Amino acid sequence: MNRLNCLRLPLLWAALLATAGAAGAQPNGPLPQPLPLFPADNWWNADVSAAPVDPGSAGYIQHIGPGTPLHPDFGGDADPYPATYGMTYVSVPGTQPLVPVTFVEYGDESDAGAPGRPPGYPIPEEAKTQPHYIEGGYPGDAAVSGDRHLLLVDRDHRLLFELYHAHYNNARSRWEAGSGAVFPLTSNLRRREGWTSADAAGLAILPGLVRYAEVAGPDPIRHAFRFTIGATNSHVFPASHDAGEALGALPMGARLRLKAGKDLSGYPPEVRKIFQAMKTYGLIVADNGSDMYIQGTYDPRWNNDVLNPAFASLHAADFEVVQLGWQPSGPPPGSPCTPDDLTLCLNDGRFAVTAAWTTPDGHTGAGHAVALTADTGFFWFFTPTNVEVVVKVLAGCATNGHYWVFAGGLTNTRVRLSVRDTQTDAVRQYDNPQRTAFQPVQDTRAFATCP
């Protein structure tokens, strides 16, 4: 065991992992191969070492605090028992029974189950009463606070189920959660725009965790890590959800990258492997929390006597912000909007606006775009002479640091307006319900991406 000079391997834990087998549910058990999770071109797995630096990088780092140290938000057992540091995931077989979950906070943004499968989450029976299945260490029926994420991997169907505020309600004999999301590991599907997940940013949690097995293994780490900062402002790709409006702060989904010139030669090999991944794949803002806290899995083999000082030797100033909204494929942020029959390019071409409609009998289509001025245009749906929706995008930067979106309509069909900032790929969507007179849009905090 001396080859892992920064990690510990308690014999009991090693024996448990070796003998548990892959037949049933297993905390921190086997993951579906090949790794990393999700396709190679997913945002978690994208090499960002050559991605452009955001023009506002220095200001964002200043907002965090250049001297803010990193901290590994993971480890082993804590006091009192059964408290833990870090997140646990549970590997389950495809035969694991699905259990209904009642969402008590964000039900309208949660998944009842996996696409094309019966509703429910594959929660093992043991999670109700046994420790170390849920983040924080306490059983599902324990009356404790905390985020209590429950991460479940169906290793046979390659599905990731994640819950926030997971709790078993004995009085009602049911599992409850604040929110829940299901991610097919074979695709790059994002959450619906504006939706949360089990994470504030609307991202999956597990693929962004530092895991013991990959740090101790022979191969390099091939994915980004999730991390938290104290305040955020809006969101950009790949995130789908806001959790703050702090002027000058990074948006959810922003990515930091450890500067290429940072010398890593003095660190233990396993720490160097983690830090090299920060150079190649970076850190993605996934939640509000303590500044520069990097999340990983609970595992009693971690040696925080080594990890903590090593992480603390890096500071926010050692990082730079990758261009906001940068994508591993497709047109990069900053590409100009191209006007066409279905797209308005407003505010001097910075914002791409589209409209989709649905009639009461289920027919759907895209609105036809007609520009009026540099910041205003309209859409018609059925005939060119019948104006349906008028849209305006204004720069309110000098007033409140935001771009503004206004819209009015002469319709009662279901309409979805999508407004995209082509420089950051941040998106705002506005829905008008079916059989409802168009509800005016007066969003003066639409995009916190000035200038």
C-alpha positions as CSV (number, residue, x, y, z in Angstrom):
1,M,0.0,0.0,0.0
2,N,3.0,2.4,0.2
3,R,2.6,3.3,-3.4
4,L,-0.3,5.6,-2.4
5,N,1.6,7.9,-0.1
6,C,-1.3,10.4,0.2
7,L,-4.1,7.9,0.5
8,R,-5.1,5.3,3.2
9,L,-6.7,1.9,2.7
10,P,-8.4,0.6,5.8
11,L,-8.5,-3.2,5.6
12,L,-12.2,-3.4,6.6
13,W,-13.2,-1.1,3.8
14,A,-11.0,-2.9,1.3
15,A,-12.5,-6.2,2.2
16,L,-16.0,-4.8,2.0
17,L,-15.4,-3.6,-1.6
18,A,-13.7,-6.8,-2.6
19,T,-16.4,-9.1,-1.3
20,A,-19.6,-7.1,-1.9
21,G,-19.9,-8.3,-5.4
22,A,-21.8,-6.6,-8.3
23,A,-25.0,-8.5,-7.9
24,G,-26.9,-6.1,-5.6
25,A,-26.9,-2.4,-4.6
26,Q,-23.5,-1.3,-3.5
27,P,-22.4,2.1,-2.1
28,N,-19.4,3.4,-4.1
29,G,-19.7,0.2,-6.3
30,P,-18.9,-0.5,-9.9
31,L,-19.7,2.1,-12.5
32,P,-20.8,1.3,-16.1
33,Q,-17.9,1.1,-18.5
34,P,-16.2,2.7,-20.3
35,L,-15.3,5.6,-18.2
36,P,-15.6,8.6,-17.8
37,L,-19.3,8.8,-17.5
38,F,-21.2,10.3,-20.4
39,P,-19.9,10.4,-24.0
40,A,-16.4,11.6,-24.7
41,D,-17.6,14.9,-26.1
42,N,-19.8,15.7,-23.1
43,W,-19.0,19.0,-21.4
44,W,-17.7,17.1,-18.3
45,N,-15.2,15.3,-20.5
46,A,-14.1,18.1,-22.8
47,D,-10.5,19.1,-23.0
48,V,-10.5,22.8,-22.3
49,S,-6.7,23.3,-22.2
50,A,-6.8,25.3,-25.5
51,A,-10.2,27.0,-24.9
52,P,-10.1,30.8,-25.0
53,V,-9.9,32.8,-21.7
54,D,-13.0,34.9,-21.0
55,P,-12.4,38.7,-21.3
56,G,-13.8,39.2,-17.8
57,S,-11.6,36.5,-16.2
58,A,-9.6,38.8,-14.0
59,G,-12.8,40.5,-12.6
60,Y,-14.4,37.2,-11.8
61,I,-11.3,35.9,-10.0
62,Q,-11.3,39.2,-8.1
63,H,-14.9,38.7,-7.0
64,I,-14.0,35.3,-5.6
65,G,-10.9,36.7,-3.9
66,P,-7.5,35.9,-5.5
67,G,-6.1,34.6,-2.3
68,T,-9.0,32.2,-1.6
69,P,-7.5,28.7,-1.2
70,L,-8.9,25.5,-2.6
71,H,-10.4,22.9,-0.3
72,P,-11.2,19.2,-0.9
73,D,-14.9,18.9,0.1
74,F,-14.6,15.2,0.6
75,G,-12.9,12.6,2.9
76,G,-13.8,9.8,5.2
77,D,-15.7,9.4,8.4
78,A,-16.6,12.4,10.6
79,D,-17.9,12.9,14.1
80,P,-20.3,12.0,15.4
81,Y,-21.0,8.6,13.7
82,P,-22.4,8.0,11.1
83,A,-21.5,11.5,9.7
84,T,-19.2,11.5,6.6
85,Y,-17.3,13.9,4.4
86,G,-18.1,13.8,0.7
87,M,-20.8,12.3,-1.4
88,T,-21.8,8.6,-1.7
89,Y,-23.1,7.1,-4.8
90,V,-24.9,3.8,-5.0
91,S,-24.4,1.4,-7.8
92,V,-27.5,-0.8,-8.5
93,P,-28.3,-3.5,-11.0
94,G,-31.0,-3.1,-13.7
95,T,-33.3,-5.3,-11.7
96,Q,-33.4,-3.0,-8.7
97,P,-37.1,-2.2,-8.0
98,L,-38.2,1.3,-8.8
99,V,-39.6,3.3,-5.9
100,P,-41.9,6.3,-6.3
101,V,-40.6,9.6,-4.9
102,T,-42.8,12.5,-3.9
103,F,-41.1,15.9,-4.7
104,V,-41.9,18.5,-2.1
105,E,-39.9,21.5,-3.3
106,Y,-39.3,21.6,-7.1
107,G,-41.8,19.0,-8.3
108,D,-42.5,20.9,-11.5
109,E,-38.8,20.7,-12.5
110,S,-38.2,17.1,-11.4
111,D,-38.3,13.8,-13.3
112,A,-40.7,11.1,-12.1
113,G,-38.4,8.5,-13.6
114,A,-36.2,7.6,-16.5
115,P,-37.4,8.4,-20.1
116,G,-39.3,5.5,-21.6
117,R,-39.4,3.5,-18.3
118,P,-41.9,3.3,-15.5
119,P,-41.8,6.1,-12.9
120,G,-39.6,5.7,-9.9
121,Y,-36.0,5.7,-8.6
122,P,-34.0,2.5,-7.9
123,I,-33.6,3.2,-4.2
124,P,-32.4,0.2,-2.2
125,E,-34.5,-0.8,0.9
126,E,-31.4,-0.5,3.0
127,A,-31.2,3.3,2.3
128,K,-34.1,3.8,4.6
129,T,-32.4,2.7,7.8
130,Q,-28.7,2.1,7.1
131,P,-25.9,4.7,7.0
132,H,-23.7,5.7,4.2
133,Y,-26.2,5.6,1.3
134,I,-27.0,9.3,1.3
135,E,-24.7,12.4,1.5
136,G,-23.9,13.2,5.1
137,G,-23.9,9.6,6.1
138,Y,-27.2,9.4,8.0
139,P,-30.0,6.9,7.0
140,G,-32.9,8.0,4.9
141,D,-35.3,8.1,7.9
142,A,-33.0,10.2,10.1
143,A,-34.2,13.7,11.1
144,V,-31.1,15.6,10.1
145,S,-30.5,18.7,7.9
146,G,-28.1,19.1,4.9
147,D,-28.3,18.7,1.2
148,R,-28.7,14.9,1.5
149,H,-28.0,14.1,-2.1
150,L,-28.8,10.5,-3.1
151,L,-27.0,9.4,-6.2
152,L,-28.0,6.1,-7.9
153,V,-26.4,4.5,-10.9
154,D,-28.2,1.8,-12.8
155,R,-25.1,0.2,-14.1
156,D,-27.0,-2.2,-16.5
157,H,-29.2,0.4,-18.2
158,R,-26.5,3.2,-17.9
159,L,-28.9,5.6,-16.2
160,L,-28.0,8.1,-13.5
161,F,-30.7,9.0,-10.9
162,E,-30.0,11.9,-8.6
163,L,-32.1,13.3,-5.7
164,Y,-31.8,16.4,-3.5
165,H,-33.0,16.6,0.1
166,A,-33.7,12.9,0.0
167,H,-35.7,11.6,3.0
168,Y,-37.8,8.7,3.9
169,N,-41.0,9.8,5.6
170,N,-41.9,7.0,8.1
171,A,-45.2,8.7,8.9
172,R,-46.4,8.6,5.3
173,S,-44.3,5.5,4.3
174,R,-42.8,7.2,1.3
175,W,-39.6,8.6,-0.1
176,E,-39.6,12.4,-0.4
177,A,-37.1,14.8,-2.1
178,G,-36.7,18.4,-2.9
179,S,-36.0,17.7,-6.6
180,G,-34.8,14.8,-8.8
181,A,-33.3,14.3,-12.2
182,V,-32.5,11.4,-14.4
183,F,-29.6,11.4,-16.9
184,P,-29.1,8.8,-19.6
185,L,-25.3,8.2,-19.6
186,T,-25.3,7.5,-23.3
187,S,-26.3,11.0,-24.3
188,N,-25.5,14.7,-23.9
189,L,-29.0,15.8,-23.1
190,R,-29.2,18.9,-21.0
191,R,-31.9,19.7,-18.5
192,R,-34.8,21.8,-19.9
193,E,-33.8,25.5,-19.9
194,G,-34.8,27.0,-16.5
195,W,-35.0,23.6,-14.8
196,T,-32.9,22.6,-11.8
197,S,-31.7,19.0,-11.1
198,A,-30.4,17.6,-7.9
199,D,-27.8,20.4,-8.3
200,A,-28.5,24.1,-8.3
201,A,-27.0,24.5,-11.8
202,G,-29.2,21.9,-13.4
203,L,-26.2,19.6,-14.0
204,A,-25.5,16.0,-13.0
205,I,-23.4,15.6,-9.9
206,L,-21.6,12.3,-10.1
207,P,-19.6,12.9,-13.2
208,G,-18.0,15.9,-11.6
209,L,-16.8,14.2,-8.3
210,V,-13.2,13.3,-7.5
211,R,-13.3,9.6,-6.9
212,Y,-10.8,7.5,-5.0
213,A,-10.6,4.7,-7.6
214,E,-9.6,7.1,-10.5
215,V,-7.0,8.9,-8.3
216,A,-5.5,5.6,-7.2
217,G,-5.7,4.0,-10.6
218,P,-3.1,3.9,-13.4
219,D,-4.9,6.2,-15.8
220,P,-5.2,10.0,-15.9
221,I,-8.5,11.6,-14.8
222,R,-10.5,12.5,-17.8
223,H,-13.2,14.8,-16.6
224,A,-13.8,18.2,-15.0
225,F,-14.7,18.6,-11.3
226,R,-17.7,20.4,-9.8
227,F,-17.1,23.1,-7.3
228,T,-18.9,25.8,-5.3
229,I,-18.5,29.6,-4.9
230,G,-20.2,31.9,-2.4
231,A,-22.3,33.8,-4.9
232,T,-23.4,33.3,-8.5
233,N,-25.1,35.4,-11.2
234,S,-27.4,33.8,-13.8
235,H,-26.2,30.7,-15.8
236,V,-24.4,29.8,-19.0
237,F,-23.9,26.6,-20.9
238,P,-23.8,23.8,-19.8
239,A,-26.0,24.9,-16.8
240,S,-29.7,25.3,-17.2
241,H,-30.7,27.0,-13.9
242,D,-30.0,30.2,-11.9
243,A,-29.4,30.4,-8.2
244,G,-28.3,34.0,-7.6
245,E,-28.1,37.5,-9.0
246,A,-24.8,38.8,-7.4
247,L,-23.4,41.4,-9.7
248,G,-19.9,40.6,-10.8
249,A,-20.1,36.9,-9.8
250,L,-19.6,34.0,-12.0
251,P,-22.7,32.3,-13.5
252,M,-23.7,28.7,-12.9
253,G,-21.9,26.6,-15.5
254,A,-18.8,28.8,-15.7
255,R,-15.5,26.9,-15.9
256,L,-12.2,27.7,-14.2
257,R,-8.9,26.3,-15.5
258,L,-5.7,25.9,-13.6
259,K,-3.1,28.0,-15.4
260,A,-0.8,26.0,-17.7
261,G,2.3,27.5,-16.1
262,K,1.5,26.3,-12.6
263,D,4.3,24.0,-11.5
264,L,2.9,20.7,-10.2
265,S,6.2,18.8,-9.8
266,G,6.4,19.1,-6.0
267,Y,3.1,17.4,-5.3
268,P,2.6,13.7,-4.6
269,P,1.7,11.7,-7.7
270,E,-2.0,11.3,-6.8
271,V,-2.4,14.9,-5.9
272,R,-0.6,15.9,-9.1
273,K,-3.1,13.7,-11.1
274,I,-6.0,15.7,-9.6
275,F,-4.4,19.0,-10.3
276,Q,-3.5,18.0,-13.9
277,A,-7.2,17.4,-14.5
278,M,-7.9,20.9,-13.4
279,K,-5.5,22.1,-16.1
280,T,-7.0,19.8,-18.8
281,Y,-10.7,19.7,-17.9
282,G,-11.2,22.5,-15.3
283,L,-13.7,23.1,-12.6
284,I,-17.4,23.8,-13.3
285,V,-19.5,26.1,-11.0
286,A,-22.3,23.7,-9.9
287,D,-23.8,25.2,-6.7
288,N,-23.6,28.0,-4.2
289,G,-21.5,27.2,-1.2
290,S,-18.0,27.8,0.3
291,D,-15.6,29.5,-2.2
292,M,-13.3,27.1,-4.1
293,Y,-14.6,23.9,-2.5
294,I,-14.0,20.9,-4.8
295,Q,-16.5,18.0,-4.4
296,G,-15.6,14.3,-4.3
297,T,-16.8,11.0,-3.0
298,Y,-16.9,9.8,0.6
299,D,-14.2,7.2,1.0
300,P,-12.4,6.2,4.2
301,R,-9.2,5.7,2.1
302,W,-8.7,9.4,1.5
303,N,-5.9,10.9,3.6
304,N,-6.9,14.5,4.3
305,D,-3.7,15.1,6.2
306,V,-2.1,15.2,2.7
307,L,-5.0,16.4,0.6
308,N,-6.0,19.4,2.7
309,P,-2.7,21.2,2.7
310,A,-2.0,20.3,-0.9
311,F,-5.3,21.8,-2.0
312,A,-4.8,24.9,0.2
313,S,-1.5,25.6,-1.6
314,L,-3.6,26.5,-4.7
315,H,-5.6,29.7,-4.8
316,A,-8.2,31.3,-7.0
317,A,-5.4,33.5,-8.6
318,D,-3.8,30.3,-10.0
319,F,-6.9,29.9,-12.2
320,E,-8.4,31.6,-15.2
321,V,-12.0,31.7,-16.4
322,V,-12.7,29.9,-19.7
323,Q,-14.8,31.9,-22.1
324,L,-18.3,31.8,-20.7
325,G,-20.6,29.4,-22.5
326,W,-17.7,27.7,-24.3
327,Q,-18.8,24.4,-25.9
328,P,-16.8,21.4,-26.8
329,S,-18.5,21.2,-30.2
330,G,-20.7,23.4,-32.4
331,P,-20.4,27.1,-33.0
332,P,-18.4,28.7,-30.2
333,P,-19.8,31.5,-28.0
334,G,-19.1,34.8,-29.7
335,S,-20.3,33.6,-33.1
336,P,-22.6,36.2,-34.5
337,C,-26.3,35.7,-34.8
338,T,-27.4,34.9,-38.4
339,P,-30.9,36.2,-39.2
340,D,-33.2,34.0,-41.2
341,D,-36.9,33.3,-41.7
342,L,-37.1,31.8,-38.2
343,T,-34.5,33.9,-36.3
344,L,-34.5,37.5,-35.1
345,C,-31.0,39.0,-34.4
346,L,-31.6,41.8,-31.9
347,N,-29.6,44.4,-30.0
348,D,-27.2,44.8,-33.0
349,G,-27.1,41.0,-33.6
350,R,-26.0,39.9,-30.1
351,F,-29.2,38.1,-29.2
352,A,-30.9,35.3,-31.3
353,V,-34.6,35.1,-30.8
354,T,-36.9,32.3,-31.9
355,A,-40.6,31.5,-31.3
356,A,-42.4,28.1,-31.2
357,W,-46.1,27.7,-31.2
358,T,-48.6,24.9,-30.4
359,T,-52.3,25.0,-31.2
360,P,-55.0,23.5,-28.9
361,D,-55.3,20.5,-31.3
362,G,-51.6,19.7,-31.0
363,H,-50.2,21.2,-34.2
364,T,-46.8,22.8,-33.8
365,G,-44.5,25.1,-35.7
366,A,-41.9,27.9,-35.6
367,G,-42.7,31.5,-35.9
368,H,-41.6,33.5,-38.9
369,A,-39.3,36.4,-38.0
370,V,-39.5,39.9,-39.3
371,A,-37.0,42.5,-38.1
372,L,-38.3,46.1,-37.4
373,T,-35.3,47.9,-35.9
374,A,-31.9,46.9,-34.4
375,D,-33.5,45.9,-31.1
376,T,-37.1,45.0,-32.1
377,G,-38.9,42.5,-34.4
378,F,-42.1,40.4,-34.6
379,F,-43.2,36.9,-35.5
380,W,-46.1,35.7,-37.5
381,F,-47.4,32.1,-37.3
382,F,-50.1,31.4,-39.9
383,T,-50.2,34.3,-42.4
384,P,-47.7,37.0,-43.0
385,T,-50.2,39.8,-42.4
386,N,-51.2,38.4,-38.9
387,V,-48.7,39.6,-36.3
388,E,-48.6,37.3,-33.3
389,V,-45.7,38.3,-31.0
390,V,-43.5,41.4,-30.9
391,V,-40.1,41.2,-29.1
392,K,-37.5,43.8,-28.0
393,V,-34.1,43.3,-26.4
394,L,-32.5,46.4,-24.8
395,A,-29.2,47.0,-23.1
396,G,-30.0,48.1,-19.6
397,C,-26.3,47.8,-18.6
398,A,-25.9,51.4,-17.5
399,T,-29.1,51.1,-15.3
400,N,-28.9,47.7,-13.6
401,G,-26.1,45.7,-15.3
402,H,-28.5,43.5,-17.3
403,Y,-29.9,43.2,-20.8
404,W,-33.7,43.5,-20.8
405,V,-36.3,41.4,-22.7
406,F,-39.8,42.8,-23.5
407,A,-42.5,41.0,-25.5
408,G,-46.2,41.4,-26.2
409,G,-48.6,39.2,-28.2
410,L,-51.9,39.1,-30.0
411,T,-52.6,35.4,-29.5
412,N,-53.9,32.8,-27.0
413,T,-52.0,29.8,-28.4
414,R,-49.1,28.2,-26.5
415,V,-46.0,30.1,-27.3
416,R,-42.4,29.6,-26.2
417,L,-40.0,32.5,-26.9
418,S,-36.3,31.6,-26.7
419,V,-33.7,34.4,-26.4
420,R,-30.0,33.4,-26.6
421,D,-27.0,35.6,-25.9
422,T,-24.6,34.5,-28.7
423,Q,-21.6,35.7,-26.8
424,T,-22.1,33.5,-23.7
425,D,-24.8,31.0,-24.9
426,A,-27.0,32.0,-21.9
427,V,-30.6,31.4,-22.8
428,R,-33.9,32.7,-21.5
429,Q,-37.2,31.1,-22.4
430,Y,-40.7,32.6,-21.9
431,D,-43.8,30.4,-22.1
432,N,-47.4,31.5,-22.7
433,P,-50.0,28.9,-21.7
434,Q,-52.5,27.4,-24.1
435,R,-55.8,29.2,-24.4
436,T,-54.5,32.1,-22.4
437,A,-54.3,35.7,-23.7
438,F,-50.6,36.4,-24.2
439,Q,-48.9,37.4,-20.9
440,P,-46.6,40.4,-21.5
441,V,-42.9,39.8,-20.8
442,Q,-41.1,42.6,-18.9
443,D,-37.8,41.0,-17.8
444,T,-35.4,43.7,-16.8
445,R,-32.9,41.1,-15.3
446,A,-32.9,38.7,-18.3
447,F,-29.1,38.5,-18.9
448,A,-26.4,39.5,-16.4
449,T,-23.8,39.4,-19.1
450,C,-23.0,43.1,-19.7
451,P,-21.3,44.6,-21.6
